[in-house]
Amino acid sequence: MNPGDLIPIFGMITGVLTVGAMSWAAVAIARGPLGQALSRRIGGAHHDGDLAQEVMALREQVEEMQHQLIDAQERLDFTERLLTRGDRADFAGEA
């Protein structure tokens, strides 16, 4: 047998081993947590109730933060007005 005749045989063996390893890895991933999560997502078995409750809680937190921000802005405006008046009074008293 000529050594040049072995190259195609080794090429086929390498191809079969590579495809086998990739197939085994794909099955291992599909049976693992990632595959299970994907199958639940495709099957529609996610918990809409839990998600809806979490979204409502986040909306309430955002609304509360908006109110706090409005209060802080009002206080800042008030402080700026007081500081502006105080500067004018100091200048008027010195002149």
C-alpha positions in Angstrom: 0.0 0.0 0.0 1.3 3.4 -1.0 1.6 6.1 1.8 -0.4 8.5 -0.5 -3.4 6.1 -0.3 -3.6 6.5 3.5 -4.2 10.3 3.4 -7.9 10.0 2.3 -8.5 7.3 4.9 -7.1 9.4 7.7 -9.1 12.4 6.4 -12.3 10.4 6.6 -11.5 9.1 10.1 -10.7 12.7 11.2 -14.0 13.9 9.8 -16.0 11.2 11.4 -14.3 11.8 14.8 -14.9 15.6 14.5 -18.6 15.2 13.6 -19.0 12.7 16.4 -17.4 15.0 19.0 -19.5 17.9 17.8 -22.7 15.8 18.0 -21.8 14.6 21.5 -21.2 18.2 22.6 -24.5 19.4 21.1 -26.4 16.7 22.9 -24.6 17.5 26.2 -25.5 21.2 25.9 -29.1 20.4 24.9 -29.5 18.1 28.0 -27.9 20.7 30.3 -29.4 23.7 32.0 -29.0 25.8 28.8 -31.0 23.3 26.7 -33.6 23.0 29.4 -34.1 26.7 29.7 -34.4 27.0 25.9 -37.0 24.2 25.8 -39.0 25.9 28.5 -38.8 29.2 26.7 -39.9 27.6 23.4 -42.6 25.6 25.1 -44.0 28.7 26.7 -43.6 27.4 30.2 -42.3 30.6 31.8 -44.0 32.2 34.7 -46.0 35.1 33.5 -47.4 35.8 37.0 -44.0 36.2 38.6 -42.8 38.4 35.8 -45.9 40.6 36.0 -45.5 41.0 39.7 -41.8 41.9 39.3 -42.7 44.5 36.6 -45.3 46.0 38.8 -42.9 46.3 41.7 -40.3 47.9 39.5 -42.9 50.4 38.2 -43.8 51.3 41.8 -40.1 51.9 42.6 -39.7 54.1 39.5 -42.7 56.2 40.4 -41.4 56.6 44.0 -38.0 57.7 42.6 -39.6 60.2 40.3 -41.5 61.7 43.3 -38.2 61.9 45.2 -36.5 63.5 42.3 -39.2 66.1 41.9 -38.9 66.9 45.7 -35.2 67.3 45.4 -35.5 69.6 42.4 -38.0 71.8 44.3 -35.7 72.0 47.2 -32.8 72.9 45.0 -34.8 75.6 43.3 -35.8 77.0 46.7 -32.2 77.0 47.9 -31.0 78.7 44.7 -33.6 81.4 45.2 -32.6 81.9 48.9 -28.9 82.1 47.9 -29.7 84.6 45.1 -31.7 86.8 47.5 -29.0 86.6 50.1 -26.4 87.8 47.7 -28.5 90.8 46.6 -29.2 91.7 50.3 -25.5 91.6 51.1 -24.5 93.8 48.2 -27.4 96.2 49.0 -26.3 96.5 52.6 -22.6 97.1 51.8 -23.3 99.9 49.2 
